[in-house]
Structure formats: C-alpha cells, structure tokens
Amino acid sequence: MHHLTMLMITAVTMIFASVAGNPFLNAAQEMSCCLLAAGSCRNVCSKISLVVLGAEIEARENATQRLLEFCSMELLDFWSCVNTTLNELKRNEDWTGRGCCRLAQNPTCRMTCALSGSTNDLNESCRPSDEPEFFFCLEKREEAERCCSNVSNDTCRAICKDIFYKPGKQSNLKLYSSKGCFHQIPKCLKSIAEVKHAEDPKQHLHCCDEATTATCLDTCRSILHTATTDQEIMDALAEKCSPVLPQSPMWSCLLKSGSTKPTRLPLNAGKLACCTKATRPFCQNLCWRAFQADWETAWVQLDAQCLSSNSEGELRRCLEDADDSCEIGCSGLSYCARFNDRPTTLFRTCTTAADEAAKWEADHWSRGSIIRGLGVPVRVAASCPAETLRAAACLLQLRPCETRIHETRLCREDCLELMASCVDWSSITGSHTAATLCAKLSPGRPDAPCVSLGPFLDNSQNDEAVIHPDEDITTPCKRNPCPQGQLCVVQPNGANIYRCMPACSLGEMSKQLVPIGSWIQIPRFDQQGCLKICQCTTRGLEKCRTLNCFNFKSCWVHDRFIQHKGHFYLDCNPCHCFEGEFTCSKRSCGELRMLSLPCDCPAHYVPVCGRLGFTFASACLAKCAGLSTTEVEFGSCSSRHPCVHNPCDSSERCVRRPRVCLTALHKPCRQYECVPIDCNPRDESSGPVCDQENRQYPSVCAMIRAGATLGYRGPCLKGCSLRDWVCGINGETYANECAAWADKVVVDYEGPCVAVGLIGDETKPRCGDAIQCPPLKEPYCVGVTPPGACCPVCGGAARLFYSKKQVDRIYYMMDEETDKDSVTLEALLVALGRQLQVAQCALRGMMTPDRDIFIVVQPITKKPSMLQLRACVTETEKLVTRISERSPLIAAEVPLGSLSRAEIAHSYISSAINIRAWLATVAVTIFLLNILS
C-alpha cells in the first residue's frame, strides 16, 4: 500500500501543485565581475549566483534588469565583464548538465560547470571521487537525454525527463498517458515507470468508511479486497470516487496510510548530531558508536577519554544539552537553600533529587571519604569550611550555567582555592597538583566561560525572595507535568497556562521530544555529517527523505576561503561563514551609526507585497532584497484578500491563511487554504481558531459549519485588546491587538500602518511626529526598536540568520503541500516558542527587509514587573546561545536546524529622554533630596 500512497501523492502533486524550480537560488557564488563594482551595485551583484544564471534563462534576464537599476552605465569595465559572462553562459545554455552544477561542492568545479557545454569540459576542475552526487546527477540527465530525445512533443519530453530527474518521486505510465502522451512511451521509460505491486491493501479498508457516496464506498471495499497492483486501485478509485481531493477524508486517509515500518532510529538521534563537534577523530568515532547502537562499550571510553578533556568542551556541552538543557530558575531546595530564589539564573539540574544528592555527597566528603569524578582518590581536609564544601557539592549537582555558551564547569580560580582549602594533600599519591586536579573540574584557560562559587557563598537575603503573585514568573513545563511520551508547551495569553502534546522521542535513550506532525533532521547512517528528514507521526518517524549532502568546511568569498564559523568583513559590513554559506549585515558604509535603510532606500511607506508573503515598506526595499518587479504587487500583504478571486473548487470554501515562506522556491507562497464544505468537524488537526465574535472553535471546519467568520488562528487570547486597528512591526495592519498577537507579531502603534522607521543602533522612536508611540511598559527598561519599526518596546530581542540553502533543500524534498508549511516563518516561530519555559513571556517575530528573522520576547501583561521583564530577556539570551552553540534542541527540528547564528539586539532604553539625561536627572534628584533632608 506504500506504493499506492506514493502513486496517489504523485498524482495529486501533478494535478494540484506547480513545478518547483532550482532549489539553490541563493548559492553564494557571485560573478567575478562584482569586484569591479561598489556600493549598491556591488551589493546587488553579490546576490546573483553564477550557477543559477547558467541554469536558467529567466534568471539571466532578471539579473540584467536588476543590474541596470542599480549599476551606472559609466562602469565600463564592469559592464564589459558582465556582457562577456552572459554571452559565455548563453553559448552553452542547451547543455542539460547545467541543472546539476548546484550539487558540486568545490567552488572551482561549480563555477566551471556553470560555463560548460559538456561533461568533457569538467575534466580539469571536477573529480568524480570528490563529487559523487554531482556526477550521479550528470549520469541521470544524460540517461534522460538518451531515453527521451525521440519524444517529439515538448510537454511529453519534459514529463519523460522529469521521471529521471526526481528519483523517489517518479511518475507512472498512467499519469504520463493522461497528458496525451500514451502513443509516445519510449521503451526505456517503461522500465522505470513499471506498475508496482500493492502491499496488503486490505489493511486500509477503514479509509473506505470516509467515502461520501454509496458507489464510492462499494468500489473502495471491493478493490481493496481484490486488487493486486497499485495501478488497479488508483484506476478504480479515480473513476468512482472523483474528484481526487487530498483534503477530503477518504483520500486523506489513503494518502497518509502506508504499511512500511517507521524509520529505525539510533539510540539517541539528538546526541548523534553532536558527534561532529568532536575535535579529535577518535572521539567523533566513539560518539558515533555510542549513540547509534554500541552504548555499552563505546560510552565508557567516550566518557573517560574525551568528555573530561578541555579540548572536547563543545562536544560535552552539546551532549549535556540533549539530556539536561539550561533552563531558568531554581527553587524548592532544602540542603542547597542558597541556590533558591534565583529566578533568572540558568541551571541544568535544579531538582529535589539533585538537592538530596548534593547533601549525600557533602556528608560523604566531610567524613573523609573519596571525592569521585576527579580520576584519582582525593580526601577532604578537616579544615575545609562547611559552607564551601556545601556550595561545591550543590554546584556540581545542580549545575548552574554560564550565560554565553552554557558552560557548567567551575571557574579555574575558584577550583584552585577549593583545592587549597579543602583537599587533604597528605593522602594523595603521585605527582598530582591543584592544577592537574582542576583540569578535571574547570576550563583550560583562566579567562574561559565558567561558573563561580562566589555568588552561592553569599549569605545575604535576596530582595526578591518574597514576590507578589502578579509580579512573579512561573515555569509550568520545567518538570513536565504531562503523561509519558507527551510534550509540555507553555501557552502565553491562553486560557490554560500550558498544554500537553503527543510527541515522538528521538531514540530509546533520548529525553528529547518533538510534537506529532513536526519534521526532524537526523544524521544519515551511510555518510557522517549528512542528514535526512523525517516526519513525526503516531507510528513513529515516517516519510523520510535523504537530503543532498553539503559538508562545507569553508566559504568561498570573492578570491579567498573563509573557515566555517569564521567572521570577516565586506566593506564595512560584518559577515559570518556557516557551512559554505555566508551572511552579512547590510548597513550603510558612510557612517556606521547613521540611521538608514538597506540600499539607502528612502523612508517612504509605499508598501508592496512580495511573492513570499511579507510586506516591504517600498519597492526600493523589495529590489534591494533581490525581487524583480514581477515578484511584487502594490499594497501590503494584509490589504490583499487571497479569496477574492475564489481560487478553490465549488465544493470548497476559501479561508485566509497568511504565510511567510522562507524559501524562494515556494511558488506560489499560498495565502489561503481550501476547506471542503463537507469536511469532518471532528478532525481537529488544523488546531483551534477564534472567530470575529471572539468565540473559539476546535477547528476551521467546525467554524465553517457554525457559519462563523475567521478572526484569527489559534485559541482565543486573553489580555489583548479587540478594539480598533493596529500596526505590527512587520508593516502589516491588523484588525486588533489580539489578531497581531495570534500572528506572533509585536504591535508597533495603534492605527493602520503609515510609516517605516530608519534602522540604527540607538533604541528610540524613529518615525518623528508622524507616529504617536505608546508609552513603554516601564519608563526605563531593556528593549529594542525593531528594524523598520517606529517605536521601542520592552523585552529581549535578537536577530536570527538562517541558511537559505538548507530550507531550499528541505522544501525540494517535500511532496505534499501541507508538509511545505514546515519551512515557513510561522513554523519557525512556533517551534522556537516551544523552547520558552516562562509562562509570562511570549515570543513574536518578523522577517526583516534583509530577509533575516527578528524576534522579540515580551511580557504578556500590560504592567509587567521588573522580574518578568528580566526573565523574558534571559529567555531570549538562552535561545541565542542555543542557536550559536548548535544545541540539539535547535539542530534536530525543521526548520530550526536551518538557523546558522543569532545576535543579541536589545539594550537599555528610555521612552522620553536618553540614558545619560535620565541618569543625570536621578543624580540631581538624589542631591536635592539630601539637601532638603
């Protein structure tokens, strides 16, 4: 039945979906001509990929148009170079191998391919042993040319080639014939598109119960009992149960069915992804063995020979994150009471069990017993201060986290002091010293990130030990109150503070859970450092797809290599290399701190809607982001109703569903969904919705059946206003504050959007008298003015960068339209929001004009306490560290795994006056009060 599923998915895909284009539109291989330009011209030119120009005629036309808009004709050398390059590309444009150039890993090979006219031209630059996927692609395309060249009809020839180009997504003779090509089937095609035998179709008889007519019901039951091939089943059902609608209950059931066994997981897929962080091949191999299948023998060696070494700190932290991530707050402890009431400190294992273990450990040490974990027998000296011993035992058990990289090791200076005051050196044999023992407990360098004992030896009472409930923070999911196998997720502004979600584990030994329906990335067994993606279902992991492997260790930038994770500058802009792809900030290079917009665009709000579903404040900003005039429409995306032209069938209802697509391959980025009028109201897979009367329904279908109109998606929210229009920081106008929050967008100001704010380093109002900014929740707080927004807001903020190549690869492997929603901004923000533990904080975000992602973590209350504000800032910084460190909590889930780096964006702000003036005012006030008193 699995083949039937794939057959029907292919049929539906060909009927309902458009053909995807090249999956690597953003390949960072610019023309050498760009070196002859500067300023905006250089910026635009650097985004034009030579590989894409070689593969697509349309891309060459668009590139010329964009260069004409930004590059002066007086740049004679530049235009001479461009014209020569375009002519060279055009000369060999008929070579089918051009479509494979994107798979070449070596930059020289890739650029040679872009200009080549045959495989022979590659001999000097490309070696088959180094480029297996590239040459496999060339072989398939050459085979397609040989097979399909005699097919005279252009459409039939294209379909014929498509069968070769997409292994695993092959069409079949039925569909090939349906295009009028039944009399042009070459013999070589029959061997590929042969009919597959059905695999026990009777096990899917329950799907027939969803049939809408008696004829369809009888046909379904009969054919599933008697058919021997998938083709027979498809023919019978297509004839008697038409139309073939993937969202209708019966077809949906059949499409989701499959008798194949779920993918076998390693012992711990999350930890397996950490193995590439090992600095030594020996440790990487041990890690791979331990978490794939050989736990008993490999783990002992890995722990003893690798994880205690300072050189393997990145590997150790990654493995710790998979089991015990750093989370906010510590309370309820008895023995380690001095670690209580630290609501914004991060800990790995602040639990009552760890508290009891610390007490046992300290008692054990105080009686002169051996201290474990140091690799040598060590006794505690009788002169050791009791509080120091207690603090050390508690720190080692509770494991507080340093904020920058989430290190949990004791600082070197503290360790040396501990060794001097608490170790009985008379009992130690051998050449051990304080330095050799501290090498086991502390980082190698004295200035390395670490955790100090000092704050936990302080006996002073915390001022926030007693907090009013309305000003406090709660972390309901920290100890997971849900049944086993379910994931706890906080719900800011929801009726319930958290909810439990059915989930999949990432292996028998894994604590990490991902919700049912989400996609994950797991390492490939056949090739270390490479990935495959699978969907978490009630049966386990299914729909697995192998991703093309791009294991880059450096970036090719103009004429030099930049190492993976390396930082460098282009002009005045800081850049970062990540797995062969580099990202740069795009500020004006005149004065670093001058307020401006990308490409020096004017601050005029004349919005256009880009085809990926997000609004640019002007056509200039859209051009700067690489969009052509055919890829934008005038007016904001929120002002355009996608259902006006009734894109759905007569048996369906069109319902608005805004999306921001992360990949340029998403053509189109649909802003609606078609819901069958006869849908099943019991199917709650779409999730709850709130109508315009603030009434909640369990699904879109239930709302339609009730005759209601959609207000926003998700549960009805509390604590937000339903009055009047508001403008979001993304430049979209929302009916009310609740609708903006439901779309995970921060409100900029009241009323419709009318302005765009210049981007700069200072956090202050940026739209002048045109906009009346709302007062800050606190007159002086940590916050940010988001890029392009008008008004500052309190809360934590960060700029996130993601790999366009990675989301392109993932999108390209998705068969079903609903699966492609996993590479949208909404999916990314929802997945990132599940990482938050504080119920009083909500994560909201937007796409910036530079196509980066900007997030703000805000308190949900109208008048938040300083503790709540601080907690939201800490949660933001926690996310930034996880992304920067490539924590398995980030790397395992699609699309979070595409995040390549993150930067803190918040700072101290004031709503009325600058910081210096505020501090001066406070100083004068204190001075006057002292005089008067």
C-alpha positions, 0 to 999 in steps of 0.5 A: 500500500506504500506504493499506492500512497506514493502513486496517489501523492504523485498524482495529486502533486501533478494535478494540484501543485506547480513545478518547483524550480532550482532549489539553490537560488541563493548559492553564494557564488557571485560573478567575478565581475562584482569586484569591479563594482561598489556600493549598491551595485556591488551589493546587488551583484553579490546576490546573483549566483553564477550557477543559477544564471547558467541554469536558467534563462529567466534568471539571466534576464532578471539579473540584467534588469536588476543590474541596470537599476542599480549599476551606472552605465559609466562602469565600463569595465564592469559592464564589459565583464558582465556582457562577456559572462552572459554571452559565455553562459548563453553559448552553452545554455542547451547543455542539460548538465547545467541543472546539476552544477548546484550539487558540486561542492568545490567552488572551482568545479561549480563555477566551471560547470556553470560555463560548460557545454559538456561533461568533457569540459569538467575534466580539469576542475571536477573529480568524480571521487570528490563529487559523487552526487554531482556526477550521479546527477550528470549520469541521470540527465544524460540517461534522460537525454538518451531515453527521451530525445525521440519524444517529439512533443515538448510537454511529453519530453519534459514529463519523460525527463522529469521521471529521471530527474526526481528519483523517489518521486517518479511518475507512472505510465498512467499519469504520463498517458493522461497528458496525451502522451500514451502513443509516445512511451519510449521503451526505456521509460517503461522500465522505470515507470513499471506498475508496482505491486500493492502491499496488503491493501486490505489493511486500509479498508477503514479509509473506505468508511470516509467515502461520501457516496454509496458507489464510492464506498462499494468500489473502495471495499471491493478493490481493496479486497481484490486488487493486486497492483497499485495501478488497479486501485488508483484506476478504480478509485479515480473513476468512482470516487472523483474528484481526487481531493487530498483534503477530503477524508477518504483520500486523506486517509489513503494518502497518509496510510502506508504499511512500511515500518517507521524509520529505525532510529539510533539510540539517541538521534539528538546526541548523534548530531553532536558527534561532529563537534568532536575535535579529535577523530577518535572521539567523533568515532566513539560518539558515533558508536555510542549513540547509534547502537554500541552504548555499552562499550563505546560510552565508557571510553567516550566518557573517560577519554574525551568528555573530561578533556578541555579540548572536547568542551563543545562536544560535552556541552552539546551532549549535556544539552540533549539530556539536561538543557539550561533552563531558568530558575531554581527553587524548592531546595532544602540542603542547597537553600542558597541556590533558591530564589534565583529566578533568572539564573540558568541551571541544568539540574535544579531538582529535589533529587539533585538537592538530596544528592548534593547533601549525600555527597557533602556528608560523604566528603566531610567524613573523609571519604573519596571525592569521585569524578576527579580520576584519582582518590582525593580526601577532604581536609578537616579544615575545609569550611562547611559552607564551601564544601556545601556550595561545591557539592550543590554546584556540581549537582545542580549545575548552574550555567554560564550565560554565553555558551552554557558552560557548567564547569567551575571557574579555574580560580575558584577550583584552585582555592577549593583545592587549597582549602579543602583537599587533604594533600597528605593522602594523595599519591603521585605527582598530582597538583591543584592544577592537574586536579582542576583540569578535571573540574574547570576550563583550560584557560583562566579567562574561559566561560565558567561558573563561580562559587562566589555568588552561592557563598553569599549569605545575604537575603535576596530582595526578591525572595518574597514576590507578589503573585502578579509580579512573579514568573512561573515555569509550568513545563520545567518538570513536565507535568504531562503523561509519558511520551507527551510534550509540555508547551507553555501557552502565553495569553491562553486560557490554560497556562500550558498544554500537553502534546503527543510527541515522538522521542528521538531514540530509546535513550533520548529525553528529547521530544518533538510534537506529532506532525513536526519534521526532524533532521537526523544524521544519515547512517551511510555518510557522517555529517549528512542528514535526512528528514523525517516526519513525526507521526503516531507510528513513529518517524515516517516519510523520510527523505535523504537530503543532498549532502553539503559538508562545507568546511569553508566559504568561498568569498570573492578570491579567498576561503573563509573557515566555517564559523569564521567572521570577516568583513565586506566593506564595512559590513560584518559577515559570518561563514556557516557551512559554505554559506555566508551572511552579512549585515547590510548597513550603510558604509558612510557612517556606521551609526547613521540611521538608514535603510538597506540600499539607502532606500528612502523612508517612504511607506509605499508598501508592496507585497512580495511573492513570499508573503511579507510586506516591504515598506517600498519597492526600493526595499523589495529590489534591494532584497533581490525581487524583480518587479514581477515578484511584487504587487502594490499594497501590503500583504494584509490589504490583499484578500487571497479569496477574492478571486475564489481560487478553490473548487465549488465544493470548497470554501476559501479561508485566509491563511497568511504565510511567510515562506522562507524559501524562494522556491515556494511558488506560489507562497499560498495565502489561503487554504481550501476547506471542503464544505463537507469536511469532518468537524471532528478532525481537529488537526488544523488546531483551534481558531477564534472567530470575529465574535471572539468565540473559539472553535476546535477547528476551521471546519467546525467554524465553517459549519457554525457559519462563523467568520475567521478572526484569527488562528489559534485559541482565543487570547486573553489580555489583548485588546479587540478594539480598533486597528493596529500596526505590527512591526512587520508593516502589516495592519491588523484588525486588533491587538489580539489578531497581531498577537495570534500572528506572533507579531509585536504591535508597533502603534495603534492605527493602520500602518503609515510609516517605516522607521530608519534602522540604527543602533540607538533604541528610540522612536524613529518615525518623528511626529508622524507616529504617536508611540505608546508609552513603554511598559516601564519608563526605563527598561531593556528593549529594542526598536525593531528594524523598520519599526517606529517605536521601542518596546520592552523585552529581549530581542535578537536577530536570527540568520538562517541558511537559505540553502538548507530550507531550499533543500528541505522544501525540494524534498517535500511532496505534499503541500501541507508538509511545505508549511514546515519551512515557513516563518510561522513554523519557525516561530512556533517551534522556537516558542516551544523552547520558552519555559516562562509562562509570562513571556511570549515570543513574536517575530518578523522577517526583516527587509534583509530577509533575516528573522527578528524576534522579540520576547515580551511580557504578556501583561500590560504592567509587567514587573521588573522580574518578568521583564528580566526573565523574558530577556534571559529567555531570549539570551538562552535561545541565542546561545542555543542557536550559536552553540548548535544545541540539539534542541535547535539542530534536530527540528525543521526548520530550526536546524536551518538557523546558522547564528543569532545576535543579541539586539536589545539594550537599555532604553528610555521612552522620553529622554536618553540614558545619560539625561535620565541618569543625570536627572536621578543624580540631581534628584538624589542631591536635592533630596539630601539637601532638603533632608 
